[in-house]
Each structure stands twice: as structure tokens, then as C-alpha cells.
Amino acid sequence: MTFEFKIEEKKDHVVISLKGNLLQLNQTIDFMDELNALLAQNYAVFHIYLNDLNTNSNGIQLLVNILTKARIAGGDAHFYNASKEVVDTLATLKLNMVIKPVVSELTTAGS
């Protein structure tokens, strides 16, 4: 399964679903272009769903990039439903204190 993303713009935030196999940073070029465009439109709060994302440390770097860009823009990034693999990688890299995925799913309807 290749890396895919879905973006839904809401009134005051953006809902992003990441899925597939993300193993190399060059797979994120289109996504980062979209993220930068959203930031240029003054979106700064992102709800990121990781339900179906399989990744390594390169994918973790993407999550750090999203968080950094959101915070620089005065917002934040919230991560939901990370797999055990992602949670374990965050812990191994000692990033679990910076990126804390919420286990339960935030409903996107009306959010």
C-alpha cells in the first residue's frame, strides 16, 4: 500500500488522515505542499488520524514537521489512533513526550 493522505478543511481546523506505507521522506512532497498551502490560508490547528499508517523514523519526522509548522503558525497538531508501531517508535526516539497520540478517535462530524 502506498502512502496516501486525505485533507478536510473545517471552519477553524483541518482534519488529515494519513494511511499506507510511509518509508521515505520523498513520499511526503505532495503532502507537505498541501500543508504549506493550508498554513498560507491561516490554518494552524490540525487533527491528524494515523489509523492506517505504517512507518519508520522517516514517518515520525513527518509528524514532527507537521507539529513544528503548526506551532510556528500559532496553532497545534493533535494526533489520533497511532498504531503500536508508531507509538513504540516515538518512545524509542524519546519523542513520546512531544507527540502524544490520543488513543480514542475524535469524531470528525461537526468538528
TAHU-V489197 format. One record per residue. PHI is phi in whole degrees, 0 to 359 (* if undefined). NEAR is the number of other C-alpha atoms within 10 Angstrom. Layout:
<<PHI;NEAR> <PHI;NEAR>>
//
This chain:
<<*;9> <278;11> <288;18> <224;17> <217;15> <229;12> <236;17> <236;12> <275;12> <251;13> <300;8> <234;11> <201;19> <235;19> <257;18> <236;18> <248;18> <249;19> <209;19> <100;16> <262;17> <247;23> <242;17> <225;14> <297;13> <295;9> <286;16> <260;18> <303;10> <297;12> <298;17> <296;14> <299;11> <296;13> <299;21> <297;16> <295;12> <295;17> <297;17> <294;11> <270;9> <73;14> <282;21> <221;23> <245;20> <233;25> <252;20> <248;23> <262;23> <246;21> <314;17> <245;16> <261;24> <248;21> <206;19> <234;16> <296;17> <294;16> <293;21> <295;21> <298;12> <298;17> <298;17> <296;16> <298;13> <298;20> <300;22> <297;15> <297;17> <297;21> <290;14> <298;11> <279;15> <90;12> <242;17> <199;17> <235;21> <242;19> <249;22> <231;18> <57;19> <289;22> <289;17> <301;10> <301;13> <293;21> <299;17> <296;14> <295;18> <301;20> <293;14> <299;11> <274;10> <61;11> <258;15> <290;15> <270;9> <261;10> <251;18> <243;15> <296;20> <278;13> <285;12> <279;9> <275;12> <281;15> <286;7> <272;10> <292;5> <75;6> <281;12>>
//
